[in-house]
Every structure is written in structure tokens, then in C-alpha cells.
């Protein structure tokens, strides 16, 4: 079993960018340009490595290898993007890998491209890359080609050597459990569960009981064996359950207008552990967007516009406006879900303003973006 944190360290320590490995400060999948560049690298790495894994490490300074981190990125439908634009589509996963020195909520992203049939191309145009474009790695650069080409190097031995150095062991697992517990003191309830005598899942959250059910907020869940975060949120309400063979995370999102806030079932993720030392993740999307009267919603969005204008001009906010800031993301999400163009325009304005504010306020916008992204990919 590969420890993903150790794998990233091994890649950074022994390999500059090459035909099986790339690194990025960040990946932006919110724009056509960002998606196109990401697909370009996936395509090139897949074509250059038809017999071994290849990787993109996200959250690392390109020239210095400094580990800076990125926001937790939870997108179980990333493969849908790959399937939509690449033919044949390589199997791709994105994992959030914990590093102890990063700020809370920050991780390193690890994109793994598994071996696939060669000659992957773009099957439709995106940004400035036309349909039918073939990409391949030449050194550390992903280059477009008009015709498919065979890879010039065989990376199997090099990647296998890296995997050997990244193998997990009992010391790393125990250290990981102790580190997790130490980083989640009271009032967070921290616990661990062992599955199949092999896998250790650690989780923590602030407990709340309602109607004979236990919910958690400020939830952090990690598969210790691989140092992979399965879930992280400072806001959402989560139900956690487990059996002998599986660990389940039931997520709710809070949406509504003014005093009519409700928790809506959003997504259920179950990790199932097998006797053969493997596991699978099952995702069930449950969310049904609430319908809000458009007149009411437009009135509230106009209030958001006024509040954003005050924030932009750095005017002092009264107590009511300070509290209203934390409803901006929720109202913009509702506007998006109800098809209001004003919400989309306000989102573009709110993003840099709330990023500058930082902290929990910007986190509300990140959570909102995740809701919209998942609704889009599951619709």
C-alpha cells in the first residue's frame, strides 16, 4: 500500500518535472482555459506513459519545490470531465493529501493517471485546442502534435522504484494516528476505526444531537494508511456511520432565505474495504435544489449587491451587515440553482472580495462553489 504523502515527497526529492511527473501551483477548473490546460497535461502524461502511472502534484512552488498547499478539492466527478473531452479517456483520480505543516484545511493535491490505451486525443474542441489534438511529454513540457507518436522513453522502472520508496509501514500508520489525534483536541471528538486488520480511518468533528441522531460539524476524515483526506468541511453537517466492512459519510448542506434555513441531504460517500487489501469508494448524490420565489430571491440578491459594494469600498459594516456577510454565499448558490443571471454576475464580484477577507467568510464561498460544481456534474 502506497503512502501518498511519502510518494509526493519522493517525487519532489528525486525528480524534476519529466515525462511521468508534473507539478502545479494550482489547478483552475472554473474556466475553459483552466480546464483545457489541465486536460492537455492529462492527455500528454497518459500518452507518454501507457504502461505505468503518471502524476501531477498540485500546491507546490514550481521553481523551489516549496510545499504551499491548496484548498481541499472534493470532486468525485472529475472523471466525467476526462470522459467528456478525451478519447479514449485514461482513468484519473484526484486525492487530497495531508501535510502536517500546512495551515488547517490546506492539502497537497495528487492527480494520478493510471495506465491506459495509447493515442489519447481531444475528442472535441476546448479553448484554443482543436478536436483531434494529440499531446505528448517532451521533458517537462506537454506539446501538441498533429499525429500520434510513440513515447520516446519507458518509465516503468523509474516509477516502480518510486513506488517501492513510498510503501507504507506500521511506523508511518501509528505516527499518522497519533498526529491526527493531537491535531484535533476538544471540543472536537476524535476517533479511529480499524477495518480488515489493515485500514485505519481517523475522523473528528464537533458533536451535536438532534432527534436521536448525532451530527458533526467541522468534520475532518482521513484514511491514515495513505495520508489521504476523505472529507473536510468547516461548515456542513455530517452523519458518520460504519459497519464491519464500510465507513459512510452522509453530508447535508444548509440553504434558505432569512429565517427559513434548512438542511438538505447532499451526498453519501461510502468507502468499502475488501479482504484482499483494496477498497472502493461509492458516491450517491442526493441533492434536490430548493425552489425559491424569484421575486423574493431577486430582492435578497439586490441586498447582496449593496453589501458587496460596501465591502469593495471598504466602508464600515454595522453588526447586522457583519452577520449578513456569512449569508452571501448561500444566497448566491440559491440564485444559481434557481437560474438567476444576477447571481452569476455577483459571484464573480464576490470571489476576490471574500478571498481578501479570508478565514471562515471565504470558506463559505468555497463550500458554495463545491455545491454548484457537484450539482453541475451530476445533473
Buried (B, 14 or more C-beta within 10 A) or exposed (E): BBBBBBBBBBBBEEBEBBBBBBBBEBBEBEEEEBBBBBBBBBBBBBBBBBEBBBBBBBBBEEEEEEBBBBBBBBBBBBBBBBBBBBBEBBEBBBBBBBBEEBEEBBBBBBBBBEBBEBBBBBBEEBBEBEEEBBBBBEEEEBEBBEEEBEBEEEBBEBBEEBBEBBEBEEEBBEEBBEBBBEBBEEEBBBEBEEBBEBBBBBBBBEEEEEEEEBBBBBBBBBBBBBBBBBBBBBBBBBBBEBEEBBBBBBBBBBBBBEEEEEBBBBBBBBBBBEEEEEBEEEEEBEBEBBEBEEEEBBEBBEBBBEBBEBBEEEEEBEEEBEEBBEBBBBBBBBBBBBEBEBBEBBBEBBBEBBEEEEEEBBBBBBBBBBBBBBBEBBE
